[in-house]
Amino acid sequence: MTEQNHALIAGRYQLVERIGQGGMGRVWRGLDQQLFGREVAVKEILFPPGMDEADRESLLRRFTGEARAAVTLSHPGVITVHDVVEHHGAPVIVMELVRGQSLAAAIRSQGRLPVRRVAEIGAAVLDALAEAHGARIVHRDIKPDNVLLAKDRVVLTDFGIAHLADATTKLSHSGIVIGTPQYMPPEQLDGKRPTPANDLWALGATLYHAVEGHPPFEAEGLHALAVAVFTRPHRPPVHAGPLAPLLDALLTKDPAERVGAAEAAEMLGAVLGSAPSPADLARGRGPAPEAEPDHGAGPEPSSDPQEAPSPDAAVEPSAVPTMPKQAPSPTPSVPTPTVPDASSAGAGATVPDASGPGGGSAHRTVPDRPTAPPVVVTPDEQPHTLGATAPSDRPDRAPDGRRGLTRRSAVLGTALAVLASGSLLTWSLTRDDDPQGGGAGGSGPAASSVTVRIGVDAPLSGGLSAMGAGVRHSAELAVRTANSTGHVPGVIFELTAVDDEADPAKGAANAARFVSDDRLVGVVGPLNSTVARTMVPALSRAGVVNVSPGNTDPALTLGPDWATGTRGRPYSTYFRTVGTDVDQGPFAARFLHTAGKTRLYVVDDASPHGTAVTSGLTATWRKLGGTVVGTEQVDPAERDFAGLALRVRSSGAEAVYFGGYYDTAAPLSQQLKRAGLTIPLMGGDGIFDQAYLTGNPQADGDLTTQIGAPATGSAAGRDFLARYEKAGYAQPPGWYGPYAYDATWALIEAVKSVAKSQGGTLAGDTRAELPRAVAQLAFDGVTGRVAFDKDGDPVSRPLTVYRVDAGSWKPVTTGASTP
């Protein structure tokens, strides 16, 4: 089709002017002659060069069928497809014509966009995707070019083009790669069957580009880019603020661990509930962040209607579109749609707005530590808060008892950068009868106490819910103890516990909730190291201190290259009350050597935990003069170890050390015994679970190391257990309960230290002060002396060896992590 002949398509659609062209299509403004000259966008699909006739016919049949399926979608956030026809053997899509610009064009003209605006766009696109995924349609090509912005709509376009790109990639013999790798997840680049998780990654990459001003991955050439997407983490976002946890969760490489649509919507709701709107800023209710771009009008469109944009050019609107002013909701509603940017290779059609300015998959069930909805625990007393800290026009609790995700900051105009690092409130701790008492910031009535919130993240549902309940209840016991004894004068502590289900994506969502809570000063948890890998970076970027009672991944405190001897603390706000996998291997090696063993067979499952404990064990074992008679790495899903058992028997090993988890270790132990071996299998705390013993009647004599010491071994520990039992909790504290109590008490002591240093006043930088205060702590806890080294690890790191005796784990010895 050309501008000269102004073809009539399908005897109905009259082409008027070309408004865009790219590698996959050419877009025209047209008139529907059968509907009184209604304006439409007509997209002509361009076949890749070198495609033979058979492939063209196959592609045409597939594309036409799938594009017609997209016609069935009816949603304000999805471009309306009116018709799919053929013209000269090529497919043509007829769509609504929407006046506006693409997100890509907005980024090119304005630079990176404000956090709130990006969250609004993300909510709109996510809602549109939910509609498509509900109809079993996967877009496969979400990118800024395919997100259209009008004055009152955000629209996702090019479902048909996405199908076409997928098909031509497989059918073309020309060597041309079709698609947009900067926004494609690893599994899509690998050619796997598309799933909704593909679109969620692409949405994350698109929002990342919008808020940061560049894609999450950039490299010279397609191969280098693919390698980066497959093997490297995305660049940490710098300008995303409270959006950062969502971006991290969406850009998770494993689709099974990627955040789902419902959780992503919750996280966007939290961002929209905490970020000041442009209207708030315009009313002077808070300073606009300095880093955000100016929101003036975009460049004027070309006055020559025959001048088509180049493939990389953007058709700009006459004014930058804005979203309608509406109150945020926990699950963000989607603003209505637009048409694709005509300049995009695969986009629909967008034309300048002449009207002027406008307003999951199954997860691996084995935890990385052996073995409900958000819960809010409040003290018995009704807390009194200072005027500026609790606006009277919003309740602190949702009707169902859950804390609302969209609660605005106490001062609505607080800039996002400040929100991320803490509240600007000053809390007076003076008594009512103090003649010098003042209100918040010295401007309100005095109050007898203030409420400080501590968050708890733990698996409160799922297979680890019993352990999670022990963590939550132990933290609650610490808070109740502090409140009942008045441990910090003038402060009432409140606990907010949320469920992560031992799911890394849930951890990222929970981090967003914590960050947006302006009265929260710190977080206890998470329990699992895999959850910590998504939660800790997000909390650290926001300056929120967290103390974990269960993470043992060395990389969290020593950096990702700790095993090579290059150590550096990556997160200054992260601490833990337990030791790490670095300690377990050497401790096990010393125990086996003392027990008279000299020949050891070492096996691991290639997991971070497994390789960490075996590397430490092997190095110490050889220093002690022991011999490693064999090493092997197994698939964690493997259950047939008959061949391995024979190799162990022929090696003359006196013990087998296994680095991994109980679901793999249990069948290995069984098959070693069946092969006639009477030697023990020893592992790290990954096998310390009752499930290791279930169905493994010959496990007697097997050994494990466990981080920490039993609570029954000290007077303080026994006192804790007695108080826990007296409190009447249904679930026992478990192994990690005492460490959760001490983690919570560390935050309580830190608040006390900050208040004391400020003369009885918690100033607006309480969040920022707390990491330093935690780092300087030293007190006697229920697990022993609590203090932290320069990396955030506990100074005292005892370990315990357990042996299976009569089908139960029994403690053998407890000692220090270093000899």
FENNOR-V904533 format. One record per helix or strand. SS is the DSSP state (helix for helix, strand for strand). FROM is the first residue (numbers start at 1). TO is the last residue. Records with the same first field share a line. If there is no record, write none. Layout:
SS: FROM-TO ; FROM-TO
//
This chain:
strand: 8-9 ; 13-21 ; 25-32 ; 38-45 ; 78-78 ; 81-87 ; 90-96 ; 98-99 ; 101-102 ; 147-149 ; 153-156 ; 336-336 ; 350-351 ; 375-377 ; 427-428 ; 450-458 ; 491-499 ; 520-524 ; 545-548 ; 574-576 ; 599-604 ; 627-633 ; 655-659 ; 680-683 ; 703-707 ; 761-762 ; 778-781 ; 784-788 ; 794-794 ; 798-805 ; 808-816
helix: 33-35 ; 53-71 ; 103-110 ; 115-134 ; 144-146 ; 159-171 ; 181-183 ; 186-189 ; 196-212 ; 222-231 ; 241-250 ; 261-274 ; 278-282 ; 387-389 ; 416-421 ; 440-442 ; 465-485 ; 504-516 ; 529-541 ; 555-558 ; 562-564 ; 581-594 ; 608-623 ; 642-651 ; 662-674 ; 685-687 ; 690-693 ; 711-713 ; 715-726 ; 734-757 ; 766-775
//
